[in-house]
Each structure stands twice: as structure tokens, then as C-alpha cells.
Amino acid sequence: MSNPPAVEFRSVTKVFGKGADSQVALDDIDLRIEQGEIFGVIGYSGAGKSTLVRLINALEKPTSGTIEISGTPITGVREREVRRLRRDIGMVFQQFNLFRSRTAAGNIEYPLKVAGWQRAERKARVAELLEFVGLSDKARSYPDQLSGGQKQRVGIARALATSPSLLLADESTSALDPETTGEVLRLLKKINRELGVTIVVITHEMDVIRTVADRVAVLAEGRIVELASTFEVFATPQAAPTQSFVATVLHNRPSEDELRRLGELHGGRLVTVDIDDRRGIGDALATAASAGVRFEVVYGGVSTLQDKTFGSVTLVLHGDDAAIDKVIDELDRPRLLEKIPTD
């Protein structure tokens, strides 16, 4: 029998307030997060991301629907059972939430004290975690003596203290610079790979999703508008919010202003085509050369994600109209961009 999912939402709706003042934060969410994956949830401010994560750790209760953690209901059960389930969930916060009066070691040790661990066991576990996150030399440092990235690594170590099977990272890199963000994301991947912890990454940054997530759900106005592998979301985004997010990190499709500039600069006929491991433009360009059609790549980019290649290129074609039509016919799902406003 297969393992139950790490998290499962069934028809979950969350409404804040009542009557005319009510606000739907999440609307009929069905979601299954598998054991051992890194799952990304992305959306703009107000999309429902924070509500979703607070439902997972039972800090909020759904208005309707059910939620299970590793096959065990976390809705409609006694508070004692909720507390027991919550012990198996680690939480990493955007603003670190460290105790300023405790050292790095003291912050990591705190949940172990609450859980009733003996002193010797606590000290051994803290030392193990400090080494795991690369901060053995910072055990006696206070938060004010640490960089942002070091604070977040302490926060991650604290979240791992009681060996949870599920880790929730809520905007855990949004307060960090790009280099430090990379360090924290590499640590999350290490936790997933070496400890087998399921990780749910809540973010508004598509670059974070591209770096760590196996799958991703795109939230907009309280609903999941797209759910797919990270590769599929980047290579063939379907929903408008997804396309907008992808455009923030993949600059391989020209904007209207860029198209206008390309048209004025090159003339000819412009066409954009998506490419991947199965779809290329080699045959079409060979046809162009043999038919006397001149071509030039004027925009685009190719990326690799999850061991697969994808991208988009924009070509300008010059030559006889019939010959250009023949070249375009050989392209896979081309988007013709020849009618460009020039005013």
C-alpha cells in the first residue's frame, strides 16, 4: 500500500468575517503534496498563500473541507491531537523570529526543552544541527551578532530540532540578498535530499520556485489556477498569472515595446517559436537556406530545468512571401508577430 500524502486538502474553503464584510481567502482548494517532495506555492500578495500555510499547521481552521497530514485528519479533531500533529511540522519564517536573548545554540535548544528532552540529549542534538547548517562556530553568538543568512540557518536548524517530517518555509528568503538566498535554498535541498523531509515553500519569487521546487501550485484570488511540475510551469505556462510570474525570470519572449523596436530595426516578418528537447528549428532553418530565405535570431533564450531543455526564439525572415510561408509551416506552433504597430 502506498504512503499517504504529506498534506492533502479536500474541498477546503476559508472565509474570514461574516455577511457583507466576509472575505474568501481560499476557495474550494484540492491539493495533494507527496511525501519527500519540495512543493512550491506561489502567488501575489493577497492570493491566499499565508492562509494556506496557516491551515497546514492548524493555526487556522477551514470554514469547510478537510485537511490531512500524513493521512491523519487535522480538522475536526481535539486540540490535543492537533498539538501532537503540529510537533511533526517545522516552520521557517520570513523574519527569522529568533529569541534575541538566546544564543544560536539556545534558540535551537528551545523546542527540545519544550518537548521534554534531557539536557545531554539536547546538547548533542544542538551540536549536530549546528554542524549540519554550517554554524558550529556560531553556537555562542546572539542573533544581533549574526548576518541575515546565518539567522535564517539558525531558524532552519531550530525548525528541524525535533526531526519533523514536514517543513514549511514561508517567504523564508524574501528578506535576504541574492547570494544569501542561494545559500539558504541549497540548504533546503540538502535537508530534503539527506533527511527526506517534505518541504513546502511559500513564496512570491519565481526564481525560488525554479531553484528548489519539484512541483508548484500557482494561487490567484484564493484559487489554484495552475498545478504542475516546475518544468511544465516554466516551459508551457497556461494561466495568465503563471505567465506573468514566468516572465519575471525568463526574458525569452519580447514585449510589445521590444517587438515594435525589432520591427523598426529589422523589417521582414517576425515569428516566435518555442523549443525544447523534442522541438527544434533546425529543419525549418535548413528549408529557409535552401529556399533563399534570409533569417536571423533577434531575441530569445534557452534554459535547462529538471534535466530538460526549453526556451523561445524570435526570428526575422526576409525573402519571397511564398518561401517564408513554407518555412513557417515547418515550425512547431509558431506565433506570427509581423503585424507590429509602428506609431
Secondary structure, DSSP 8 states (H G I E B T S, - for coil): -----SEEEEEEEEEES-GGG-EEEEEEEEEEE-TT-EEEEE--TTSSHHHHHHHHTTSS--SEEEEEETTEE-SSS-HHHHHHHHTTEEEE-TT----TTS-HHHHHHHHHHHTT--HHHHHHHHHHHHHHTT-GGGTT--GGGS-HHHHHHHHHHHHHTT--SEEEEESTTTTS-HHHHHHHHHHHHHHHHHH--EEEEEES-HHHHHHH-SEEEEEETTEEEEEEEHHHHHHS--SHHHHHHHHTT---S--HHHHHHHHHHH-SEEEEEEEESS--SHHHHHHHHHTT-EEEEEEEEEEEETTEEEEEEEEEEES-HHHHHHHHHHSSS-EE-------
